[in-house]
């Protein structure tokens, strides 16, 4: 006869296998999505580079102001 513990163990093992297979499928789907996003960005010209320069200039200005505050200089 099959013991109760064996049935529970086999059911648990099957459940773990099903969850692992579902997670693997989800992981592969996520990787496929990221590859498609990368392929889509390769063909686009860099239109955001000007915006990035503005953000960097803004950050530099903030750093300059913080350094002035730390040095005790009023702006």
N, C-alpha and C positions, 0 to 999 in steps of 0.2 A: 504494500500500500504506500501511497505517496503521503508523506507527512505534511502537516500544516505548515511547518517552517520552510519546507522545500517549495511549496506553492507560493508563499509570501516572498521568498527569495527570488524565485523566477519572475514573479510579477514585478518586483522592484527592479530587477535587472532589465526587464523589457521596458519599463517606464524610463529608466535612465538612458537606454538606447534610443528611445523615441525622442526624448528631450535633446540628447546630443545631436541626433540627425537634424532636428528642427533648427537648433542653434547653428549648425554647420551650414545649412541652407540659407539662413538669414545672414551669416557672415559672408558667404559667397555673393549674395545679392547686394550687400553693402559695398563690397569690393568692386563689383560690376558698376554700381552707381558712381563710385568715386572715379573709376576709369573713364566713364562717360563724361563726367564733369571735367576731368583733365583734358580729354580730347576736345571738348567744346571750347575750353579756354585757350587751347593752342592756336586755333584759327583766328581768334579775335585780336585786333590791334590793342595795344595797351592804352586804353582811353583813361584809365584811372591813375596814370602816372602823374598827371598834373595835380590831381587831388591829393596824392600821396605827398608831393612836394609841399603843398600848402599845410598839410598836417604836420610834417616834419618842421617846417618853419614855425608853426604855432607852438610845437613842443619846445623848440629851442628858445623861443621868447619866454615861455613859462619858466624854463630852467634858469634863464638869465634873471628873471624877476625873483625867483626863489633864492638864487645865489646872492642877489643884492639884499634881500631881506635878511638872509643869514649873516651877511657882512655888516648889517646895521645901517645900510644906506637907504634913504627914503627916495622913492621914485616920484 
